[in-house]
């Protein structure tokens, strides 16, 4: 059985989470969302100090939020890379790229790479598949970072 109090269709889910956080954990509500975002963006801006950055963007919530925050801090000095690894749903790559570019205004390089599926040929064990996919992503983003660095040097 799965239980997801954070989703909209769970009756009283928000109430359960609120009770857990504030009553059971005794957390205090002493933060302001808008101030938190501004603080994070300013911290990123200071850390980046005029540098360029690359973001491995999966299209999921976590990496998208990270990309938006970094984009707010450093703008077009951020290059996001979204990879179609061959395991996405039909049209998901195209639709996600459109969302990231048009609606969120992110600078996103989209790459379609059949090498992921090639790396999984004959692999049966789920843990081995996970490791191979992870290693392939690391390789892809290292290559992208080198490409971006070379293009940056050439434009000076």
Beta strands, then each sheet from edge to edge (+ up, - down):
strand 1: 53-56
strand 2: 78-84
strand 3: 108-112
sheet 1: 1+ 2+ 3+
end
